[in-house]
Amino acid sequence: MSSSDTDKNIETAPIVEGEDNAQASQEAARLGRAYHRKSNVRIIVDSCADFAPEVARALGVEVVNFTYVMSGTEYADDLWQTMSAKEFYDRMRAGEVATTSAVTPGHYLEVFERAAEEGTPTVYLAFTRGLSSSVDAARQAAEMVRESHPEFEIYVVDNVCPSAAAELLAIEAVHQAASGLTAKELVAWAEEARYYIHGYFTLDSFDALARGGRIPPAAATVGGKLDIKPELSYDTNGALTLRGMCRGRKKALRAIIADFKANYLGAEGGDEKLPMAIVSADAEKDAHWIAEQVRKEPGCEDVPIIYSSVGPVIGAHVGPGMVALLFWGRDRRDALSFTDRIARKVRGQ
């Protein structure tokens, strides 16, 4: 396939729907062919990127499976192969609690050692430190591998954009690697590109956040009684941020669309056909409502939209009913306050 043919396929890459598994697999394969060509870089991601399974397979990325515990049993976050999203969230609705823990260096070491033995320069786009210390464990494991394989190139990049925002970053990273970027160049690309991916989401309740200690239980109780729904995002460190409180689910969904309109570049960004993602925690009806609103915007009639389910590791902390819209847009650093800009300068960022 020539470079021009690849570019054409990227332009026409279709929607990946989640309701019809056969259709989703077919469309994901087309997306993979548009983005995935042989490259000299191995790309590793993790299950907290909330990949649509068909997309991960089509792109040829390796997924590190995190783990979670439910009713005393440990499960792998294996992109819903062991347990369906419906079963997981129904169990949470029935009162079961899912718990997670940070990944250890040993969990990564086997994956990185295997990559070193294969020899292809490797980039791991890691779940952000803004939400987990797992990236620190990955860096420790990478250092161990460098000591045993001093000629091997391995890099760990904090994606600073959780859930399916990380899926979008990985999809384009595959494209850039296929276009000729070296592993070192891909690291520099990812460390800049990650700030151009936006994510806005809402939750059905505050219960999971309260159980995880992220908000006081009393606040969750009051929010539930008043039908308060949050609109959330993440900051430039990957940590959750509260954008606003809405009275009712529909207003929260409309707030997501408003932020999309304010930050999506469309043709102004040079390529309005970059994929978007809509991810939900067993809230497909709202996911499709968001898609319908996106389709009404100029230039978005045929933009690729990837549907996927919030994985159990993130789902354990947000609960059933989360829905999010993720897309490429304006540089998120432009929205920093002047005091935050000073802080970033002090840290050398």
C-alpha positions in Angstrom: 0.0 0.0 0.0 1.4 3.4 -1.0 1.5 6.4 1.3 -1.2 8.1 -0.6 -3.4 5.0 -0.4 -2.9 5.0 3.4 -3.8 8.6 3.7 -6.9 8.0 1.7 -8.0 5.2 3.9 -7.4 7.3 7.0 -9.7 10.0 5.5 -12.5 7.4 4.9 -12.0 5.3 8.0 -15.6 4.5 9.1 -17.4 4.4 12.4 -16.8 1.5 14.7 -20.1 0.6 16.3 -20.3 -1.5 19.5 -23.8 -2.9 19.3 -23.3 -5.4 16.4 -20.1 -7.4 17.2 -19.7 -8.7 13.6 -20.0 -5.2 12.2 -17.7 -3.8 14.8 -15.0 -6.4 14.0 -15.3 -5.6 10.3 -15.1 -1.8 10.7 -12.3 -2.1 13.3 -10.3 -4.1 10.8 -10.7 -1.3 8.2 -9.6 1.2 10.8 -6.6 -1.0 11.5 -5.7 -1.2 7.8 -5.9 2.5 7.5 -3.5 3.2 10.4 -1.4 0.0 10.9 1.5 -0.8 8.7 4.8 -2.5 9.5 7.0 -0.2 11.5 10.3 -0.3 13.4 8.6 0.5 16.7 6.7 -1.8 19.1 3.8 0.1 20.9 2.5 -1.2 24.2 -0.6 0.1 26.0 -2.6 -1.0 29.0 -6.1 -2.0 29.6 -6.9 1.4 31.2 -6.9 2.8 27.7 -10.4 1.2 27.5 -9.8 -0.1 23.9 -12.5 -1.5 21.8 -11.1 -5.1 21.6 -11.4 -5.1 17.8 -9.4 -1.9 17.4 -6.6 -3.2 19.7 -6.3 -6.4 17.6 -6.5 -4.5 14.3 -3.8 -2.1 15.2 -1.4 -4.7 16.5 -0.7 -3.0 19.8 0.1 -5.2 22.9 -2.1 -4.6 25.9 -0.9 -5.0 29.5 -3.8 -6.3 31.4 -4.3 -4.8 34.9 -6.3 -6.6 37.5 -9.2 -6.1 39.8 -10.9 -8.0 42.6 -14.6 -8.6 43.0 -16.2 -10.8 45.7 -12.8 -12.1 46.7 -11.8 -13.2 43.2 -9.1 -11.6 41.2 -9.8 -11.0 37.5 -7.7 -9.7 34.6 -8.9 -6.5 32.9 -8.8 -8.3 29.6 -11.0 -6.1 27.5 -14.1 -8.0 28.6 -13.1 -11.4 27.5 -13.5 -13.0 31.0 -16.6 -11.0 32.1 -18.9 -8.9 30.0 -19.4 -5.2 30.7 -23.1 -5.9 31.3 -22.4 -8.5 33.9 -19.7 -6.4 35.7 -21.9 -3.3 36.0 -25.0 -5.2 36.9 -23.0 -6.8 39.8 -22.0 -3.3 40.9 -25.6 -2.1 40.7 -26.5 -5.1 42.9 -24.1 -3.9 45.6 -20.9 -5.7 44.8 -17.7 -3.7 45.1 -14.8 -3.9 42.7 -11.3 -3.0 44.1 -8.0 -2.3 42.3 -4.4 -1.9 43.3 -1.3 -0.5 41.7 0.6 -2.7 39.3 4.0 -4.0 40.5 7.3 -3.8 38.5 7.1 -7.6 38.2 3.8 -7.3 36.3 5.6 -5.2 33.6 8.9 -7.1 33.7 7.7 -10.1 31.8 6.2 -8.0 29.1 9.3 -5.8 28.7 11.7 -8.7 28.8 9.8 -10.4 26.0 10.0 -7.2 24.0 13.7 -6.9 24.7 14.3 -10.5 23.5 12.4 -9.7 20.3 14.6 -6.6 19.9 12.3 -4.0 18.3 12.6 -0.5 20.0 9.6 -0.2 22.3 7.4 2.6 23.6 4.9 2.0 26.4 2.1 4.6 26.6 1.3 4.3 30.3 -1.8 4.9 32.4 -1.3 8.4 33.8 0.3 9.0 37.1 -2.4 11.5 37.8 -4.6 8.5 38.7 -2.2 5.7 39.5 1.4 5.0 40.6 1.6 2.1 38.1 3.7 4.2 35.7 6.4 4.4 38.3 6.4 0.6 38.5 6.7 0.5 34.7 9.7 2.8 34.8 11.4 0.6 37.4 10.8 -2.5 35.2 12.1 -0.6 32.1 15.3 0.3 34.0 15.8 -3.4 35.0 15.4 -4.4 31.4 18.0 -1.8 30.3 20.5 -3.2 32.8 20.1 -6.7 31.4 19.7 -5.6 27.7 21.9 -2.4 27.5 21.4 -2.1 23.7 17.6 -2.3 23.8 15.6 0.9 23.4 12.6 1.1 25.8 10.6 4.2 26.8 7.8 4.7 29.2 5.5 7.7 28.5 2.8 9.0 30.9 -0.2 9.4 28.6 -1.8 12.1 30.9 -5.1 11.3 29.2 -7.0 8.3 30.8 -9.6 5.9 29.4 -10.4 6.1 25.7 -8.4 9.3 25.3 -5.4 7.0 25.7 -6.9 4.8 23.0 -7.0 7.8 20.6 -3.4 8.6 21.5 -2.3 5.0 20.7 -4.2 4.9 17.5 -2.4 7.9 16.1 0.9 6.8 17.6 0.6 3.6 15.5 0.0 5.8 12.4 3.1 8.0 13.2 5.3 4.9 13.8 4.1 3.5 10.5 4.9 6.8 8.8 8.5 6.5 9.9 9.0 7.9 13.3 11.7 6.2 15.4 10.9 5.1 18.9 12.8 8.2 20.3 10.9 10.5 17.9 7.6 8.8 18.8 8.2 9.6 22.5 8.7 13.3 21.7 5.6 13.2 19.5 3.5 11.5 22.2 4.7 13.9 24.9 3.4 16.8 22.9 0.4 15.2 21.3 -1.2 14.0 24.6 -2.2 17.6 25.4 -4.4 17.9 22.4 -6.8 15.1 23.4 -9.9 16.2 25.3 -12.2 14.1 27.4 -15.5 15.2 29.1 -17.7 12.8 31.0 -20.5 12.5 33.6 -21.4 9.9 36.2 -24.8 8.4 37.1 -24.0 8.7 40.8 -21.2 9.7 43.2 -21.3 6.3 45.1 -18.2 4.8 43.5 -16.2 8.0 44.0 -17.2 8.0 47.7 -16.3 4.4 48.2 -12.9 5.1 46.7 -12.4 8.0 49.1 -12.3 10.7 46.3 -15.3 12.5 47.8 -16.9 12.5 51.3 -19.8 10.0 51.6 -22.1 12.8 52.8 -21.5 14.7 49.5 -22.5 11.6 47.6 -25.7 11.3 49.6 -26.6 14.9 49.1 -25.8 14.7 45.4 -28.1 11.7 45.0 -31.0 13.3 46.8 -30.7 16.5 44.7 -30.2 14.6 41.4 -26.8 16.4 41.0 -24.7 15.1 38.1 -21.1 16.2 37.7 -19.4 17.1 34.5 -15.7 16.0 34.8 -12.5 16.1 32.8 -8.8 15.7 33.5 -6.0 18.2 33.9 -2.6 18.4 32.2 -1.3 15.9 34.8 -4.0 13.4 34.0 -5.9 14.0 37.3 -9.6 14.3 37.5 -11.1 17.8 37.5 -14.6 18.9 38.2 -16.0 21.2 35.5 -19.4 21.8 36.9 -22.4 20.4 38.7 -25.7 19.9 36.7 -29.2 19.4 37.9 -30.1 16.2 36.1 -28.5 13.8 33.6 -29.6 15.6 30.5 -28.0 18.9 31.5 -24.8 17.1 32.2 -24.8 15.5 28.7 -25.5 18.9 27.2 -22.5 20.3 29.1 -20.3 17.7 27.5 -21.5 18.7 24.0 -20.9 22.4 24.9 -17.3 21.6 25.8 -17.0 19.6 22.6 -18.1 22.6 20.6 -15.8 24.9 22.4 -12.7 22.8 22.0 -13.0 20.7 18.8 -11.0 22.2 16.0 -12.6 20.5 13.1 -11.2 21.7 9.8 -9.3 24.4 11.6 -7.1 21.7 13.0 -6.1 20.5 9.6 -7.7 17.0 9.7 -11.3 16.8 10.9 -11.3 13.1 10.2 -9.2 12.0 13.2 -11.2 9.5 15.2 -13.3 10.4 18.2 -14.2 8.0 21.0 -17.4 7.6 23.0 -17.0 5.3 26.0 -19.7 4.3 28.5 -20.1 2.1 31.6 -23.2 0.2 30.4 -24.9 3.5 29.3 -25.2 2.9 25.5 -28.4 5.0 25.1 -26.6 8.1 26.3 -23.5 7.2 24.3 -25.6 7.2 21.1 -27.3 10.4 22.1 -23.9 12.1 22.3 -23.0 10.7 18.9 -26.2 12.1 17.4 -25.3 15.6 18.7 -21.7 15.3 17.5 -23.1 14.4 14.0 -25.0 17.6 13.9 -21.8 19.7 14.0 -20.3 21.0 10.7 -17.8 18.6 9.3 -18.7 15.8 11.8 -21.2 13.9 9.6 -18.7 11.2 8.8 -16.0 11.5 11.3 -14.9 8.1 12.7 -16.4 7.4 16.1 -15.1 4.4 18.1 -17.5 3.0 20.7 -16.1 1.1 23.7 -17.0 0.1 27.3 -15.3 1.6 30.3 -13.0 -1.2 31.6 -13.4 -2.7 35.1 -10.3 -1.0 36.6 -11.6 2.5 35.8 -15.2 1.3 36.1 -14.5 0.3 39.7 -14.0 4.0 40.5 -16.7 5.6 38.4 -19.5 3.0 38.6 -22.2 2.1 36.1 -23.6 5.0 34.0 -20.5 6.9 33.2 -20.4 8.2 29.6 -17.6 10.2 28.0 -16.8 12.0 24.7 -13.1 12.1 23.7 -11.6 13.9 20.8 -8.6 15.8 19.3 -8.9 19.5 19.9 -7.2 22.6 21.1 -4.0 22.5 23.2 -5.3 21.9 26.7 -2.3 23.8 28.1 -3.7 27.0 26.7 -6.5 26.8 29.3 -4.1 26.9 32.2 -4.3 29.8 34.7 -1.2 32.0 34.9 -0.4 30.5 38.3 -0.5 27.0 36.8 1.8 28.2 34.0 4.3 29.4 36.6 4.1 26.0 38.3 4.8 24.2 35.1 7.7 26.5 34.3 9.2 25.8 37.8 8.9 22.1 37.1 10.6 22.5 33.8 7.6 21.4 31.8 
